[in-house]
Amino acid sequence: MAERNVTIASANGLHARPASMFVQAVTGSGLAVELSKGEKTLNAGSILGVISLGLQHGDEVTLHAQGDNADAVLDDLAAFLGTDHDA
């Protein structure tokens, strides 16, 4: 299983617009991706789940995926979360 640790870079956190863009990228990857913050792990393809984490600027999260191309998919998703979408 591939894994990436990422710090949320968006100045206003992962609110509705960037969360929606993130979920679209996850579902478009064709892989089952999990997102973890602390002890909570959820399906990263669920907009309600992602928003429920209340991710703020500077929060540390972990992405997990398994399957063909998992490393490349997680690299792309980590780059997305590591970009300030509020700039």
RODO-2510 file (C-alpha; in nm, 4 decimals, decimal comma):
residues 87
     n   res          X          Y          Z
     1     m     0,0000     0,0000     0,0000
     2     a     0,1366     0,3413    -0,0991
     3     e     0,1254     0,6254     0,1526
     4     r     0,1956     0,9993     0,1543
     5     n     0,2016     1,2443     0,4467
     6     v     0,0893     1,5917     0,3470
     7     t     0,0399     1,9313     0,5098
     8     i    -0,2737     2,1183     0,3990
     9     a    -0,1518     2,4334     0,2223
    10     s    -0,4739     2,6192     0,1363
    11     a    -0,4907     2,9340     0,3475
    12     n    -0,8565     2,8703     0,4334
    13     g    -0,8241     2,4937     0,4660
    14     l    -1,0031     2,2361     0,2579
    15     h    -1,3406     2,4090     0,2355
    16     a    -1,6143     2,3199    -0,0164
    17     r    -1,4498     2,4283    -0,3441
    18     p    -1,1033     2,2728    -0,2986
    19     a    -1,2565     1,9695    -0,1234
    20     s    -1,4798     1,9140    -0,4264
    21     m    -1,1834     1,9448    -0,6624
    22     f    -0,9848     1,7000    -0,4467
    23     v    -1,2696     1,4439    -0,4433
    24     q    -1,3048     1,4739    -0,8221
    25     a    -0,9331     1,3995    -0,8577
    26     v    -0,9660     1,0993    -0,6266
    27     t    -1,2657     0,9530    -0,8100
    28     g    -1,1021     1,0227    -1,1455
    29     s    -0,7983     0,8198    -1,0417
    30     g    -0,9983     0,4976    -1,0380
    31     l    -0,8322     0,3881    -0,7128
    32     a    -0,9758     0,3516    -0,3650
    33     v    -0,7951     0,6260    -0,1735
    34     e    -0,8171     0,6730     0,2021
    35     l    -0,7539     0,9990     0,3867
    36     s    -0,6486     1,0014     0,7525
    37     k    -0,6248     1,2772     1,0092
    38     g    -0,5273     1,1623     1,3546
    39     e    -0,7225     0,8484     1,4382
    40     k    -0,9940     0,9094     1,1767
    41     t    -0,9643     0,7399     0,8361
    42     l    -1,2207     0,7717     0,5591
    43     n    -1,2884     0,7252     0,1903
    44     a    -1,1237     1,0214     0,0158
    45     g    -1,3810     0,9898    -0,2640
    46     s    -1,6598     1,1093    -0,0319
    47     i    -1,7153     1,4863    -0,0306
    48     l    -1,9086     1,4674     0,2959
    49     g    -1,6337     1,2623     0,4549
    50     v    -1,3575     1,4976     0,3420
    51     i    -1,5452     1,8064     0,4610
    52     s    -1,6279     1,6342     0,7925
    53     l    -1,2562     1,6221     0,8753
    54     g    -1,2562     2,0025     0,8979
    55     l    -0,9100     2,0272     0,7462
    56     q    -0,7414     2,3586     0,8177
    57     h    -0,4238     2,5226     0,6895
    58     g    -0,1244     2,3404     0,8389
    59     d    -0,3111     2,0201     0,9309
    60     e    -0,1166     1,6991     0,8717
    61     v    -0,2975     1,4225     0,6815
    62     t    -0,2031     1,0866     0,5350
    63     l    -0,3163     0,9465     0,2007
    64     h    -0,3270     0,5698     0,1372
    65     a    -0,3946     0,3842    -0,1873
    66     q    -0,3370     0,0413    -0,3305
    67     g    -0,3281    -0,0735    -0,6883
    68     d    -0,1699    -0,0016    -1,0209
    69     n    -0,0249     0,3474    -1,0400
    70     a    -0,0910     0,4141    -0,6680
    71     d     0,2391     0,5982    -0,6214
    72     a     0,1729     0,8352    -0,9115
    73     v    -0,1866     0,8959    -0,8009
    74     l    -0,0768     0,9768    -0,4460
    75     d     0,1975     1,2056    -0,5760
    76     d    -0,0654     1,4030    -0,7696
    77     l    -0,3098     1,4139    -0,4763
    78     a    -0,0340     1,5163    -0,2349
    79     a     0,0677     1,7953    -0,4726
    80     f    -0,2964     1,9104    -0,4816
    81     l    -0,3222     1,9237    -0,1018
    82     g     0,0193     2,0906    -0,0817
    83     t    -0,0975     2,3804    -0,3028
    84     d    -0,2741     2,6921    -0,1745
    85     h    -0,6024     2,6974    -0,3700
    86     d    -0,7060     3,0203    -0,1998
    87     a    -0,4182     3,2266    -0,3392
***
